[in-house]
Amino acid sequence: MQDILQFILKNITTVPDDVKIEVQDEEGTSNYIVTVNPADVGRIIGKEGKVIKAIRTIMRVIAIQRGVHIRISVVSENDAQPVGVDTVEPSETVSAPVENVTQDDGSITVEV
């Protein structure tokens, strides 16, 4: 399965030599962590994630035929975490006063 995924990715990217796939097996699921050149991350994900969804669909069909479970994550070479996972830097943290207002019917309304 790794060979099929690598074939697909190398034909999509502009720097195919930078495509690396790491496989981690956890509890019956194979996690494929794809690392690509930062310039190719957008090509792999595609507009609104359509390309990576198509790749995952192809791989899911093959996995079902083989009776295995898979997960695919995309990481750029400069990142240490998968694309699409949001992080908040401490400098970006915004704090605002929060007030809880209890209504007559027992529900709570939160005002920020």
Biopython code that builds the backbone (N, CA, C, O; Angstrom):
import numpy as np
from Bio.PDB.StructureBuilder import StructureBuilder

atoms = [
    (1, "MET", "N", (0.821, -1.188, 0.000)),
    (1, "MET", "CA", (0.000, 0.000, 0.000)),
    (1, "MET", "C", (0.867, 1.253, 0.000)),
    (1, "MET", "O", (0.502, 2.269, -0.591)),
    (2, "GLN", "N", (2.000, 1.176, 0.658)),
    (2, "GLN", "CA", (2.887, 2.326, 0.688)),
    (2, "GLN", "C", (3.390, 2.645, -0.713)),
    (2, "GLN", "O", (3.560, 3.816, -1.053)),
    (3, "ASP", "N", (3.630, 1.625, -1.528)),
    (3, "ASP", "CA", (4.103, 1.846, -2.896)),
    (3, "ASP", "C", (3.052, 2.566, -3.741)),
    (3, "ASP", "O", (3.387, 3.434, -4.546)),
    (4, "ILE", "N", (1.795, 2.208, -3.558)),
    (4, "ILE", "CA", (0.714, 2.856, -4.309)),
    (4, "ILE", "C", (0.600, 4.320, -3.907)),
    (4, "ILE", "O", (0.486, 5.194, -4.766)),
    (5, "LEU", "N", (0.631, 4.590, -2.607)),
    (5, "LEU", "CA", (0.550, 5.955, -2.118)),
    (5, "LEU", "C", (1.739, 6.774, -2.607)),
    (5, "LEU", "O", (1.579, 7.928, -3.004)),
    (6, "GLN", "N", (2.911, 6.190, -2.579)),
    (6, "GLN", "CA", (4.101, 6.894, -3.038)),
    (6, "GLN", "C", (4.010, 7.192, -4.539)),
    (6, "GLN", "O", (4.409, 8.274, -4.970)),
    (7, "PHE", "N", (3.498, 6.266, -5.335)),
    (7, "PHE", "CA", (3.330, 6.480, -6.770)),
    (7, "PHE", "C", (2.398, 7.654, -7.035)),
    (7, "PHE", "O", (2.688, 8.504, -7.877)),
    (8, "ILE", "N", (1.281, 7.701, -6.317)),
    (8, "ILE", "CA", (0.307, 8.786, -6.499)),
    (8, "ILE", "C", (0.942, 10.125, -6.132)),
    (8, "ILE", "O", (0.839, 11.091, -6.888)),
    (9, "LEU", "N", (1.594, 10.182, -4.982)),
    (9, "LEU", "CA", (2.150, 11.440, -4.501)),
    (9, "LEU", "C", (3.298, 11.947, -5.375)),
    (9, "LEU", "O", (3.395, 13.147, -5.631)),
    (10, "LYS", "N", (4.151, 11.059, -5.826)),
    (10, "LYS", "CA", (5.279, 11.481, -6.669)),
    (10, "LYS", "C", (4.806, 12.041, -8.005)),
    (10, "LYS", "O", (5.495, 12.865, -8.607)),
    (11, "ASN", "N", (3.642, 11.604, -8.477)),
    (11, "ASN", "CA", (3.121, 12.121, -9.740)),
    (11, "ASN", "C", (2.342, 13.422, -9.571)),
    (11, "ASN", "O", (2.033, 14.088, -10.559)),
    (12, "ILE", "N", (2.021, 13.791, -8.337)),
    (12, "ILE", "CA", (1.317, 15.044, -8.074)),
    (12, "ILE", "C", (2.297, 16.170, -7.753)),
    (12, "ILE", "O", (2.084, 17.312, -8.159)),
    (13, "THR", "N", (3.361, 15.856, -7.034)),
    (13, "THR", "CA", (4.262, 16.882, -6.523)),
    (13, "THR", "C", (5.231, 17.394, -7.582)),
    (13, "THR", "O", (5.502, 16.728, -8.582)),
    (14, "THR", "N", (5.750, 18.611, -7.329)),
    (14, "THR", "CA", (6.752, 19.190, -8.234)),
    (14, "THR", "C", (8.164, 18.768, -7.834)),
    (14, "THR", "O", (9.081, 18.813, -8.654)),
    (15, "VAL", "N", (8.342, 18.360, -6.587)),
    (15, "VAL", "CA", (9.634, 17.868, -6.098)),
    (15, "VAL", "C", (9.423, 16.441, -5.583)),
    (15, "VAL", "O", (9.340, 16.226, -4.373)),
    (16, "PRO", "N", (9.334, 15.463, -6.497)),
    (16, "PRO", "CA", (9.006, 14.090, -6.073)),
    (16, "PRO", "C", (10.059, 13.436, -5.184)),
    (16, "PRO", "O", (9.751, 12.492, -4.457)),
    (17, "ASP", "N", (11.302, 13.929, -5.234)),
    (17, "ASP", "CA", (12.345, 13.339, -4.390)),
    (17, "ASP", "C", (12.142, 13.655, -2.910)),
    (17, "ASP", "O", (12.699, 12.972, -2.051)),
    (18, "ASP", "N", (11.347, 14.689, -2.603)),
    (18, "ASP", "CA", (11.105, 15.067, -1.207)),
    (18, "ASP", "C", (9.935, 14.325, -0.575)),
    (18, "ASP", "O", (9.628, 14.549, 0.596)),
    (19, "VAL", "N", (9.279, 13.451, -1.320)),
    (19, "VAL", "CA", (8.149, 12.695, -0.771)),
    (19, "VAL", "C", (8.684, 11.555, 0.088)),
    (19, "VAL", "O", (9.431, 10.695, -0.378)),
    (20, "LYS", "N", (8.278, 11.575, 1.363)),
    (20, "LYS", "CA", (8.677, 10.518, 2.295)),
    (20, "LYS", "C", (7.423, 10.030, 2.999)),
    (20, "LYS", "O", (6.565, 10.825, 3.382)),
    (21, "ILE", "N", (7.322, 8.736, 3.165)),
    (21, "ILE", "CA", (6.170, 8.145, 3.832)),
    (21, "ILE", "C", (6.659, 7.295, 4.996)),
    (21, "ILE", "O", (7.437, 6.357, 4.821)),
    (22, "GLU", "N", (6.188, 7.642, 6.177)),
    (22, "GLU", "CA", (6.521, 6.883, 7.381)),
    (22, "GLU", "C", (5.275, 6.106, 7.797)),
    (22, "GLU", "O", (4.180, 6.666, 7.844)),
    (23, "VAL", "N", (5.436, 4.836, 8.094)),
    (23, "VAL", "CA", (4.309, 3.998, 8.483)),
    (23, "VAL", "C", (4.428, 3.659, 9.962)),
    (23, "VAL", "O", (5.452, 3.156, 10.424)),
    (24, "GLN", "N", (3.342, 3.949, 10.699)),
    (24, "GLN", "CA", (3.282, 3.601, 12.115)),
    (24, "GLN", "C", (2.071, 2.707, 12.317)),
    (24, "GLN", "O", (0.951, 3.086, 11.977)),
    (25, "ASP", "N", (2.292, 1.526, 12.867)),
    (25, "ASP", "CA", (1.194, 0.598, 13.130)),
    (25, "ASP", "C", (0.758, 0.731, 14.578)),
    (25, "ASP", "O", (1.555, 0.560, 15.501)),
    (26, "GLU", "N", (-0.534, 1.043, 14.767)),
    (26, "GLU", "CA", (-1.093, 1.204, 16.102)),
    (26, "GLU", "C", (-2.448, 0.519, 16.182)),
    (26, "GLU", "O", (-3.375, 0.901, 15.468)),
    (27, "GLU", "N", (-2.575, -0.471, 17.025)),
    (27, "GLU", "CA", (-3.843, -1.131, 17.310)),
    (27, "GLU", "C", (-4.640, -1.500, 16.062)),
    (27, "GLU", "O", (-5.831, -1.203, 15.977)),
    (28, "GLY", "N", (-4.003, -2.132, 15.116)),
    (28, "GLY", "CA", (-4.705, -2.586, 13.926)),
    (28, "GLY", "C", (-4.896, -1.540, 12.849)),
    (28, "GLY", "O", (-5.506, -1.831, 11.820)),
    (29, "THR", "N", (-4.394, -0.329, 13.052)),
    (29, "THR", "CA", (-4.503, 0.745, 12.063)),
    (29, "THR", "C", (-3.105, 1.159, 11.625)),
    (29, "THR", "O", (-2.225, 1.386, 12.456)),
    (30, "SER", "N", (-2.906, 1.256, 10.314)),
    (30, "SER", "CA", (-1.637, 1.735, 9.785)),
    (30, "SER", "C", (-1.751, 3.230, 9.539)),
    (30, "SER", "O", (-2.595, 3.678, 8.763)),
    (31, "ASN", "N", (-0.896, 3.998, 10.202)),
    (31, "ASN", "CA", (-0.860, 5.443, 10.017)),
    (31, "ASN", "C", (0.235, 5.785, 9.024)),
    (31, "ASN", "O", (1.412, 5.531, 9.283)),
    (32, "TYR", "N", (-0.142, 6.358, 7.889)),
    (32, "TYR", "CA", (0.809, 6.786, 6.882)),
    (32, "TYR", "C", (1.025, 8.282, 7.060)),
    (32, "TYR", "O", (0.121, 9.082, 6.819)),
    (33, "ILE", "N", (2.232, 8.654, 7.483)),
    (33, "ILE", "CA", (2.563, 10.059, 7.669)),
    (33, "ILE", "C", (3.391, 10.491, 6.466)),
    (33, "ILE", "O", (4.531, 10.065, 6.283)),
    (34, "VAL", "N", (2.781, 11.352, 5.651)),
    (34, "VAL", "CA", (3.376, 11.796, 4.395)),
    (34, "VAL", "C", (4.088, 13.119, 4.626)),
    (34, "VAL", "O", (3.482, 14.079, 5.102)),
    (35, "THR", "N", (5.369, 13.172, 4.291)),
    (35, "THR", "CA", (6.145, 14.401, 4.378)),
    (35, "THR", "C", (6.497, 14.828, 2.962)),
    (35, "THR", "O", (7.048, 14.047, 2.185)),
    (36, "VAL", "N", (6.172, 16.079, 2.633)),
    (36, "VAL", "CA", (6.459, 16.614, 1.304)),
    (36, "VAL", "C", (7.157, 17.958, 1.435)),
    (36, "VAL", "O", (7.214, 18.541, 2.518)),
    (37, "ASN", "N", (7.685, 18.438, 0.323)),
    (37, "ASN", "CA", (8.287, 19.762, 0.262)),
    (37, "ASN", "C", (7.220, 20.797, 0.603)),
    (37, "ASN", "O", (6.071, 20.650, 0.186)),
    (38, "PRO", "N", (7.576, 21.842, 1.352)),
    (38, "PRO", "CA", (6.575, 22.855, 1.712)),
    (38, "PRO", "C", (5.859, 23.472, 0.505)),
    (38, "PRO", "O", (4.706, 23.888, 0.617)),
    (39, "ALA", "N", (6.524, 23.534, -0.626)),
    (39, "ALA", "CA", (5.899, 24.082, -1.829)),
    (39, "ALA", "C", (4.826, 23.159, -2.382)),
    (39, "ALA", "O", (3.970, 23.604, -3.147)),
    (40, "ASP", "N", (4.851, 21.891, -2.015)),
    (40, "ASP", "CA", (3.899, 20.914, -2.544)),
    (40, "ASP", "C", (2.738, 20.604, -1.609)),
    (40, "ASP", "O", (1.837, 19.854, -1.984)),
    (41, "VAL", "N", (2.737, 21.159, -0.412)),
    (41, "VAL", "CA", (1.665, 20.862, 0.540)),
    (41, "VAL", "C", (0.314, 21.266, -0.042)),
    (41, "VAL", "O", (-0.659, 20.520, 0.068)),
    (42, "GLY", "N", (0.252, 22.443, -0.659)),
    (42, "GLY", "CA", (-0.998, 22.906, -1.263)),
    (42, "GLY", "C", (-1.453, 22.018, -2.399)),
    (42, "GLY", "O", (-2.653, 21.817, -2.587)),
    (43, "ARG", "N", (-0.514, 21.485, -3.160)),
    (43, "ARG", "CA", (-0.871, 20.582, -4.265)),
    (43, "ARG", "C", (-1.438, 19.270, -3.734)),
    (43, "ARG", "O", (-2.353, 18.702, -4.332)),
    (44, "ILE", "N", (-0.905, 18.789, -2.624)),
    (44, "ILE", "CA", (-1.378, 17.535, -2.039)),
    (44, "ILE", "C", (-2.758, 17.715, -1.421)),
    (44, "ILE", "O", (-3.622, 16.849, -1.560)),
    (45, "ILE", "N", (-2.966, 18.837, -0.742)),
    (45, "ILE", "CA", (-4.255, 19.076, -0.093)),
    (45, "ILE", "C", (-5.309, 19.469, -1.120)),
    (45, "ILE", "O", (-6.428, 18.958, -1.078)),
    (46, "GLY", "N", (-4.970, 20.364, -2.036)),
    (46, "GLY", "CA", (-5.917, 20.788, -3.064)),
    (46, "GLY", "C", (-6.915, 21.803, -2.545)),
    (46, "GLY", "O", (-6.987, 22.069, -1.345)),
    (47, "LYS", "N", (-7.670, 22.356, -3.451)),
    (47, "LYS", "CA", (-8.669, 23.356, -3.093)),
    (47, "LYS", "C", (-9.759, 22.692, -2.261)),
    (47, "LYS", "O", (-10.372, 21.708, -2.677)),
    (48, "GLU", "N", (-9.985, 23.251, -1.076)),
    (48, "GLU", "CA", (-10.965, 22.727, -0.117)),
    (48, "GLU", "C", (-10.681, 21.271, 0.271)),
    (48, "GLU", "O", (-11.591, 20.558, 0.693)),
    (49, "GLY", "N", (-9.438, 20.830, 0.134)),
    (49, "GLY", "CA", (-9.062, 19.477, 0.541)),
    (49, "GLY", "C", (-9.507, 18.385, -0.419)),
    (49, "GLY", "O", (-9.523, 17.210, -0.054)),
    (50, "LYS", "N", (-9.869, 18.759, -1.637)),
    (50, "LYS", "CA", (-10.409, 17.759, -2.565)),
    (50, "LYS", "C", (-9.376, 16.728, -3.000)),
    (50, "LYS", "O", (-9.721, 15.559, -3.175)),
    (51, "VAL", "N", (-8.113, 17.128, -3.179)),
    (51, "VAL", "CA", (-7.092, 16.185, -3.642)),
    (51, "VAL", "C", (-6.777, 15.151, -2.557)),
    (51, "VAL", "O", (-6.737, 13.952, -2.834)),
    (52, "ILE", "N", (-6.553, 15.614, -1.323)),
    (52, "ILE", "CA", (-6.241, 14.658, -0.255)),
    (52, "ILE", "C", (-7.438, 13.761, 0.033)),
    (52, "ILE", "O", (-7.257, 12.597, 0.392)),
    (53, "LYS", "N", (-8.649, 14.274, -0.114)),
    (53, "LYS", "CA", (-9.836, 13.430, 0.065)),
    (53, "LYS", "C", (-9.880, 12.344, -1.005)),
    (53, "LYS", "O", (-10.230, 11.199, -0.715)),
    (54, "ALA", "N", (-9.527, 12.698, -2.239)),
    (54, "ALA", "CA", (-9.516, 11.711, -3.317)),
    (54, "ALA", "C", (-8.448, 10.651, -3.074)),
    (54, "ALA", "O", (-8.681, 9.462, -3.295)),
    (55, "ILE", "N", (-7.281, 11.086, -2.621)),
    (55, "ILE", "CA", (-6.204, 10.145, -2.308)),
    (55, "ILE", "C", (-6.643, 9.203, -1.189)),
    (55, "ILE", "O", (-6.424, 7.994, -1.265)),
    (56, "ARG", "N", (-7.260, 9.759, -0.159)),
    (56, "ARG", "CA", (-7.732, 8.926, 0.958)),
    (56, "ARG", "C", (-8.808, 7.953, 0.512)),
    (56, "ARG", "O", (-8.860, 6.823, 0.997)),
    (57, "THR", "N", (-9.668, 8.376, -0.408)),
    (57, "THR", "CA", (-10.714, 7.490, -0.922)),
    (57, "THR", "C", (-10.100, 6.320, -1.679)),
    (57, "THR", "O", (-10.506, 5.174, -1.492)),
    (58, "ILE", "N", (-9.124, 6.608, -2.531)),
    (58, "ILE", "CA", (-8.441, 5.546, -3.286)),
    (58, "ILE", "C", (-7.789, 4.557, -2.325)),
    (58, "ILE", "O", (-7.921, 3.343, -2.478)),
    (59, "MET", "N", (-7.089, 5.093, -1.342)),
    (59, "MET", "CA", (-6.395, 4.224, -0.394)),
    (59, "MET", "C", (-7.378, 3.455, 0.481)),
    (59, "MET", "O", (-7.107, 2.317, 0.863)),
    (60, "ARG", "N", (-8.512, 4.064, 0.799)),
    (60, "ARG", "CA", (-9.532, 3.383, 1.615)),
    (60, "ARG", "C", (-10.103, 2.185, 0.854)),
    (60, "ARG", "O", (-10.324, 1.126, 1.441)),
    (61, "VAL", "N", (-10.340, 2.349, -0.445)),
    (61, "VAL", "CA", (-10.864, 1.241, -1.250)),
    (61, "VAL", "C", (-9.882, 0.074, -1.255)),
    (61, "VAL", "O", (-10.275, -1.082, -1.102)),
    (62, "ILE", "N", (-8.611, 0.386, -1.430)),
    (62, "ILE", "CA", (-7.588, -0.664, -1.428)),
    (62, "ILE", "C", (-7.499, -1.322, -0.050)),
    (62, "ILE", "O", (-7.353, -2.540, 0.058)),
    (63, "ALA", "N", (-7.591, -0.500, 1.005)),
    (63, "ALA", "CA", (-7.528, -1.040, 2.365)),
    (63, "ALA", "C", (-8.702, -1.961, 2.650)),
    (63, "ALA", "O", (-8.528, -3.000, 3.287)),
    (64, "ILE", "N", (-9.893, -1.600, 2.189)),
    (64, "ILE", "CA", (-11.073, -2.447, 2.393)),
    (64, "ILE", "C", (-10.895, -3.775, 1.667)),
    (64, "ILE", "O", (-11.245, -4.829, 2.199)),
    (65, "GLN", "N", (-10.353, -3.726, 0.460)),
    (65, "GLN", "CA", (-10.124, -4.961, -0.289)),
    (65, "GLN", "C", (-9.137, -5.876, 0.434)),
    (65, "GLN", "O", (-9.249, -7.100, 0.366)),
    (66, "ARG", "N", (-8.180, -5.278, 1.118)),
    (66, "ARG", "CA", (-7.170, -6.062, 1.825)),
    (66, "ARG", "C", (-7.544, -6.339, 3.275)),
    (66, "ARG", "O", (-6.848, -7.090, 3.959)),
    (67, "GLY", "N", (-8.630, -5.746, 3.750)),
    (67, "GLY", "CA", (-9.089, -5.989, 5.116)),
    (67, "GLY", "C", (-8.260, -5.309, 6.185)),
    (67, "GLY", "O", (-8.096, -5.849, 7.278)),
    (68, "VAL", "N", (-7.735, -4.128, 5.886)),
    (68, "VAL", "CA", (-6.936, -3.388, 6.864)),
    (68, "VAL", "C", (-7.538, -2.002, 7.080)),
    (68, "VAL", "O", (-8.388, -1.555, 6.310)),
    (69, "HIS", "N", (-7.087, -1.329, 8.137)),
    (69, "HIS", "CA", (-7.515, 0.039, 8.423)),
    (69, "HIS", "C", (-6.318, 0.964, 8.244)),
    (69, "HIS", "O", (-5.206, 0.637, 8.660)),
    (70, "ILE", "N", (-6.549, 2.128, 7.618)),
    (70, "ILE", "CA", (-5.459, 3.064, 7.398)),
    (70, "ILE", "C", (-5.879, 4.481, 7.782)),
    (70, "ILE", "O", (-7.066, 4.793, 7.881)),
    (71, "ARG", "N", (-4.880, 5.320, 7.994)),
    (71, "ARG", "CA", (-5.072, 6.754, 8.235)),
    (71, "ARG", "C", (-3.915, 7.461, 7.531)),
    (71, "ARG", "O", (-2.774, 7.006, 7.614)),
    (72, "ILE", "N", (-4.196, 8.567, 6.838)),
    (72, "ILE", "CA", (-3.169, 9.304, 6.108)),
    (72, "ILE", "C", (-3.106, 10.730, 6.636)),
    (72, "ILE", "O", (-4.125, 11.416, 6.713)),
    (73, "SER", "N", (-1.894, 11.176, 7.004)),
    (73, "SER", "CA", (-1.657, 12.543, 7.462)),
    (73, "SER", "C", (-0.581, 13.168, 6.583)),
    (73, "SER", "O", (0.362, 12.491, 6.173)),
    (74, "VAL", "N", (-0.722, 14.471, 6.292)),
    (74, "VAL", "CA", (0.241, 15.181, 5.450)),
    (74, "VAL", "C", (1.006, 16.166, 6.320)),
    (74, "VAL", "O", (0.412, 16.930, 7.081)),
    (75, "VAL", "N", (2.349, 16.140, 6.200)),
    (75, "VAL", "CA", (3.218, 17.029, 6.961)),
    (75, "VAL", "C", (4.212, 17.641, 5.980)),
    (75, "VAL", "O", (4.742, 16.938, 5.120)),
    (76, "SER", "N", (4.473, 18.955, 6.099)),
    (76, "SER", "CA", (5.512, 19.551, 5.267)),
    (76, "SER", "C", (6.857, 19.328, 5.939)),
    (76, "SER", "O", (6.902, 19.014, 7.128)),
    (77, "GLU", "N", (7.946, 19.484, 5.209)),
    (77, "GLU", "CA", (9.270, 19.213, 5.767)),
    (77, "GLU", "C", (9.597, 20.147, 6.931)),
    (77, "GLU", "O", (10.300, 19.744, 7.858)),
    (78, "ASN", "N", (9.106, 21.371, 6.901)),
    (78, "ASN", "CA", (9.433, 22.345, 7.942)),
    (78, "ASN", "C", (8.527, 22.237, 9.149)),
    (78, "ASN", "O", (8.829, 22.824, 10.188)),
    (79, "ASP", "N", (7.430, 21.510, 9.052)),
    (79, "ASP", "CA", (6.496, 21.393, 10.155)),
    (79, "ASP", "C", (6.780, 20.154, 10.972)),
    (79, "ASP", "O", (7.365, 19.187, 10.483)),
    (80, "ALA", "N", (6.360, 20.196, 12.223)),
    (80, "ALA", "CA", (6.505, 19.020, 13.078)),
    (80, "ALA", "C", (5.149, 18.407, 13.377)),
    (80, "ALA", "O", (5.051, 17.422, 14.110)),
    (81, "GLN", "N", (4.097, 18.997, 12.804)),
    (81, "GLN", "CA", (2.761, 18.476, 13.072)),
    (81, "GLN", "C", (1.975, 18.394, 11.770)),
    (81, "GLN", "O", (2.271, 19.124, 10.825)),
    (82, "PRO", "N", (0.983, 17.518, 11.708)),
    (82, "PRO", "CA", (0.200, 17.355, 10.495)),
    (82, "PRO", "C", (-0.538, 18.629, 10.097)),
    (82, "PRO", "O", (-0.967, 19.411, 10.944)),
    (83, "VAL", "N", (-0.671, 18.814, 8.796)),
    (83, "VAL", "CA", (-1.386, 19.962, 8.265)),
    (83, "VAL", "C", (-2.853, 19.839, 8.620)),
    (83, "VAL", "O", (-3.422, 18.748, 8.565)),
    (84, "GLY", "N", (-3.464, 20.945, 8.982)),
    (84, "GLY", "CA", (-4.869, 20.942, 9.323)),
    (84, "GLY", "C", (-5.117, 20.919, 10.820)),
    (84, "GLY", "O", (-6.254, 21.068, 11.269)),
    (85, "VAL", "N", (-4.054, 20.731, 11.594)),
    (85, "VAL", "CA", (-4.192, 20.755, 13.039)),
    (85, "VAL", "C", (-3.850, 22.165, 13.504)),
    (85, "VAL", "O", (-2.744, 22.646, 13.257)),
    (86, "ASP", "N", (-4.779, 22.827, 14.169)),
    (86, "ASP", "CA", (-4.591, 24.203, 14.587)),
    (86, "ASP", "C", (-3.838, 24.272, 15.902)),
    (86, "ASP", "O", (-4.070, 23.479, 16.815)),
    (87, "THR", "N", (-2.933, 25.235, 15.978)),
    (87, "THR", "CA", (-2.256, 25.505, 17.231)),
    (87, "THR", "C", (-2.404, 26.978, 17.540)),
    (87, "THR", "O", (-2.558, 27.802, 16.639)),
    (88, "VAL", "N", (-2.356, 27.295, 18.798)),
    (88, "VAL", "CA", (-2.426, 28.693, 19.224)),
    (88, "VAL", "C", (-1.148, 29.001, 19.958)),
    (88, "VAL", "O", (-0.836, 28.380, 20.975)),
    (89, "GLU", "N", (-0.405, 29.963, 19.443)),
    (89, "GLU", "CA", (0.812, 30.392, 20.104)),
    (89, "GLU", "C", (0.423, 31.229, 21.327)),
    (89, "GLU", "O", (-0.637, 31.855, 21.330)),
    (90, "PRO", "N", (1.254, 31.247, 22.349)),
    (90, "PRO", "CA", (0.925, 32.032, 23.533)),
    (90, "PRO", "C", (0.682, 33.510, 23.222)),
    (90, "PRO", "O", (-0.145, 34.144, 23.878)),
    (91, "SER", "N", (1.386, 34.068, 22.238)),
    (91, "SER", "CA", (1.199, 35.475, 21.896)),
    (91, "SER", "C", (-0.141, 35.726, 21.214)),
    (91, "SER", "O", (-0.603, 36.866, 21.161)),
    (92, "GLU", "N", (-0.776, 34.667, 20.688)),
    (92, "GLU", "CA", (-2.048, 34.808, 19.997)),
    (92, "GLU", "C", (-3.242, 34.613, 20.925)),
    (92, "GLU", "O", (-4.385, 34.775, 20.496)),
    (93, "THR", "N", (-2.999, 34.272, 22.179)),
    (93, "THR", "CA", (-4.083, 33.998, 23.099)),
    (93, "THR", "C", (-4.810, 35.289, 23.447)),
    (93, "THR", "O", (-4.190, 36.283, 23.825)),
    (94, "VAL", "N", (-6.102, 35.263, 23.317)),
    (94, "VAL", "CA", (-6.929, 36.427, 23.624)),
    (94, "VAL", "C", (-7.796, 36.069, 24.813)),
    (94, "VAL", "O", (-8.499, 35.058, 24.799)),
    (95, "SER", "N", (-7.745, 36.897, 25.839)),
    (95, "SER", "CA", (-8.601, 36.635, 26.983)),
    (95, "SER", "C", (-9.653, 37.724, 27.066)),
    (95, "SER", "O", (-9.368, 38.899, 26.834)),
    (96, "ALA", "N", (-10.838, 37.335, 27.388)),
    (96, "ALA", "CA", (-11.944, 38.272, 27.517)),
    (96, "ALA", "C", (-12.753, 37.865, 28.738)),
    (96, "ALA", "O", (-12.818, 36.686, 29.084)),
    (97, "PRO", "N", (-13.363, 38.833, 29.382)),
    (97, "PRO", "CA", (-14.199, 38.478, 30.530)),
    (97, "PRO", "C", (-15.401, 37.657, 30.084)),
    (97, "PRO", "O", (-16.020, 37.951, 29.062)),
    (98, "VAL", "N", (-15.719, 36.644, 30.844)),
    (98, "VAL", "CA", (-16.844, 35.770, 30.519)),
    (98, "VAL", "C", (-17.857, 35.858, 31.657)),
    (98, "VAL", "O", (-17.512, 35.741, 32.833)),
    (99, "GLU", "N", (-19.096, 36.065, 31.278)),
    (99, "GLU", "CA", (-20.155, 36.140, 32.274)),
    (99, "GLU", "C", (-21.185, 35.057, 31.998)),
    (99, "GLU", "O", (-21.663, 34.922, 30.872)),
    (100, "ASN", "N", (-21.525, 34.293, 33.015)),
    (100, "ASN", "CA", (-22.590, 33.297, 32.912)),
    (100, "ASN", "C", (-23.867, 33.911, 33.459)),
    (100, "ASN", "O", (-23.895, 34.421, 34.579)),
    (101, "VAL", "N", (-24.907, 33.858, 32.668)),
    (101, "VAL", "CA", (-26.195, 34.393, 33.091)),
    (101, "VAL", "C", (-27.173, 33.236, 33.148)),
    (101, "VAL", "O", (-27.416, 32.575, 32.138)),
    (102, "THR", "N", (-27.735, 32.986, 34.318)),
    (102, "THR", "CA", (-28.705, 31.909, 34.477)),
    (102, "THR", "C", (-30.099, 32.453, 34.202)),
    (102, "THR", "O", (-30.516, 33.446, 34.798)),
    (103, "GLN", "N", (-30.812, 31.800, 33.300)),
    (103, "GLN", "CA", (-32.160, 32.212, 32.929)),
    (103, "GLN", "C", (-33.176, 31.620, 33.910)),
    (103, "GLN", "O", (-32.845, 30.751, 34.717)),
    (104, "ASP", "N", (-34.414, 32.105, 33.824)),
    (104, "ASP", "CA", (-35.479, 31.610, 34.701)),
    (104, "ASP", "C", (-35.783, 30.136, 34.482)),
    (104, "ASP", "O", (-36.187, 29.435, 35.409)),
    (105, "ASP", "N", (-35.583, 29.653, 33.221)),
    (105, "ASP", "CA", (-35.895, 28.260, 32.932)),
    (105, "ASP", "C", (-34.750, 27.310, 33.299)),
    (105, "ASP", "O", (-34.846, 26.109, 33.050)),
    (106, "GLY", "N", (-33.672, 27.832, 33.886)),
    (106, "GLY", "CA", (-32.574, 26.990, 34.318)),
    (106, "GLY", "C", (-31.440, 26.890, 33.322)),
    (106, "GLY", "O", (-30.396, 26.324, 33.647)),
    (107, "SER", "N", (-31.608, 27.430, 32.096)),
    (107, "SER", "CA", (-30.547, 27.385, 31.101)),
    (107, "SER", "C", (-29.512, 28.454, 31.409)),
    (107, "SER", "O", (-29.808, 29.434, 32.093)),
    (108, "ILE", "N", (-28.316, 28.267, 30.913)),
    (108, "ILE", "CA", (-27.214, 29.200, 31.157)),
    (108, "ILE", "C", (-26.804, 29.830, 29.834)),
    (108, "ILE", "O", (-26.577, 29.126, 28.850)),
    (109, "THR", "N", (-26.710, 31.141, 29.812)),
    (109, "THR", "CA", (-26.252, 31.873, 28.645)),
    (109, "THR", "C", (-24.865, 32.410, 28.958)),
    (109, "THR", "O", (-24.656, 33.025, 30.004)),
    (110, "VAL", "N", (-23.919, 32.180, 28.060)),
    (110, "VAL", "CA", (-22.546, 32.651, 28.259)),
    (110, "VAL", "C", (-22.350, 33.870, 27.387)),
    (110, "VAL", "O", (-22.560, 33.815, 26.175)),
    (111, "GLU", "N", (-21.943, 34.987, 28.007)),
    (111, "GLU", "CA", (-21.671, 36.211, 27.273)),
    (111, "GLU", "C", (-20.184, 36.494, 27.361)),
    (111, "GLU", "O", (-19.591, 36.468, 28.439)),
    (112, "VAL", "N", (-19.600, 36.760, 26.222)),
    (112, "VAL", "CA", (-18.160, 37.049, 26.167)),
    (112, "VAL", "C", (-17.975, 38.505, 25.823)),
    (112, "VAL", "O", (-16.843, 38.977, 25.722)),
]
sb = StructureBuilder()
sb.init_structure("model")
sb.init_model(0)
sb.init_chain("A")
sb.init_seg("    ")
for serial, (resi, resn, name, xyz) in enumerate(atoms, 1):
    if name == "N":
        sb.init_residue(resn, " ", resi, " ")
    sb.init_atom(name, np.array(xyz, "f"), 0.0, 1.0, " ", f" {name:<3s}", serial, name[0])
structure = sb.get_structure()
